[in-house]
Amino acid sequence: MNTKELDKKYVLQTYGRVDVEFVSAKNATLKDINDKQYIDFTSGIGVVSVGHANERVNSAISKQLSNITHISNLYYIEPQARAAQKVVEASGYDMACFFGNSGAEANEGAIKIARKHGERDGKIKRYKIITLQHSFHGRTITTVKATGQEAMHNYFGPFPDGFVYANGIDEIEALLDDHTAGVMIELIQGEGGVEPQDKQKVQALAKLLKEKHIPLIVDEVQTGAYRTGEFTASQVYEIEPEIITLAKGVGGGIPVGIVMTSLKEVLCPGDHGSTFGGNYLSSTAVCEVVDILNEKKASGELEKTSQYFNQELEKFYVSNKAIFTQKVGIGMMCGLRVKDADTLSKVINTARENGVMLLKAGRNTLRFLPPLTITKEEIDEGFKSLVSTMASI
Ligand SMILES: *Cc1c(COP(=O)(O)O)cnc(C)c1O
């Protein structure tokens, strides 16, 4: 049986898969089983932040593989401690980390911290978590309930109580009450359609929540790890959240989720845990990914790549205004609004046939999440294919 047949027979069919099978990859360039080449403007879904088959990450984890891969969190883990230091220092916040394996797991940790913090005085049970409509926070029973998309709550209930959805930042204040444990937002909604929040509104919200001692949780699973130009988008927005979650790009392709918080005393031994979280292998990857991106940030290379990518995207947008209505995003988390959903699918499919990988976000947004290490040549090649894509649409 070929891969497709094996998948159909033995893998649960939870994904609508595209009929392409990749066999090799380097930085932002992919090859499929027919030796066809693609430029990757998706990096997985914002995961392969330092490119496919990054030599430094590979060499660091190969070295680690030939020694310890996993012991357990019952013992001190040198690369985990170092990864935590690197992540905290890159953020500039006075925080400490808990390591899990995915974005959803990081958000679960964030919710647990907010809720335990909410029970701090033993009198009122503060359990309510306010999230935004069109948000995306994960697929576990709790994080899918935290996700403000009713269509995702069709089955699987009963869900944990206490999730309330605000229709935009403006509506959050009215929903705060004595039982509110936290507010969880994405600064740029990713799956929801590349929707950046207004900076001033976010700053006002952060200030209000501080006055009320309600933790602000920023879900940076997609925006983190320099995707928006700084290590966290919270730095771009110049706020100091109490809790930040990271996953996708911070492991460069090795599964990892991190919840970091300034509320360092809330969780005590026994309150939370993870078998695999922060093991030698994944934390070694985090150390190397953060080092690489720190260096690219310091040298100005990250900014240069982002500027060039955005310049080319702007050109592409301006010359295709019959189809695209707006360019959105921050740093290398970009999108083009497409005039309708049918055209969007057509653009993505035709682009892929022409050798460039793109993502959909929300109902009508073409999403670009290239590796942060994408070269000028790869960017040029990708937009060249996009230009021929538009000619054939
Ligand atoms: C992808 C994503 C998640 C879920 O991450 P998983 O690793 O799939 O669990 C959560 N929040 C945001 C903002 C995401 O983009």
The ligand as a MOL file (V3000), in Angstrom:
LIG
                    3D

  0  0  0     0  0            999 V3000
M  V30 BEGIN CTAB
M  V30 COUNTS 15 15 0 0 0
M  V30 BEGIN ATOM
M  V30 1 C -2.0710 26.2540 16.9890 0
M  V30 2 C -2.6010 27.0360 18.1070 0
M  V30 3 C -2.9830 26.4200 19.3220 0
M  V30 4 C -2.9870 24.9230 19.5000 0
M  V30 5 O -1.7180 24.3690 19.4640 0
M  V30 6 P -1.5390 22.7810 19.3720 0
M  V30 7 O -0.0560 22.5860 19.4480 0
M  V30 8 O -2.1440 22.3300 18.0980 0
M  V30 9 O -2.2280 22.2070 20.5520 0
M  V30 10 C -3.4080 27.2230 20.3520 0
M  V30 11 N -3.4670 28.5640 20.2250 0
M  V30 12 C -3.1000 29.1860 19.0930 0
M  V30 13 C -3.1490 30.6760 19.0140 0
M  V30 14 C -2.6580 28.4550 17.9860 0
M  V30 15 O -2.3390 29.0680 16.8520 0
M  V30 END ATOM
M  V30 BEGIN BOND
M  V30 1 1 1 2
M  V30 2 1 2 3
M  V30 3 2 2 14
M  V30 4 1 3 4
M  V30 5 2 3 10
M  V30 6 1 4 5
M  V30 7 1 5 6
M  V30 8 2 6 7
M  V30 9 1 6 8
M  V30 10 1 6 9
M  V30 11 1 10 11
M  V30 12 2 11 12
M  V30 13 1 12 13
M  V30 14 1 12 14
M  V30 15 1 14 15
M  V30 END BOND
M  V30 END CTAB
M  END
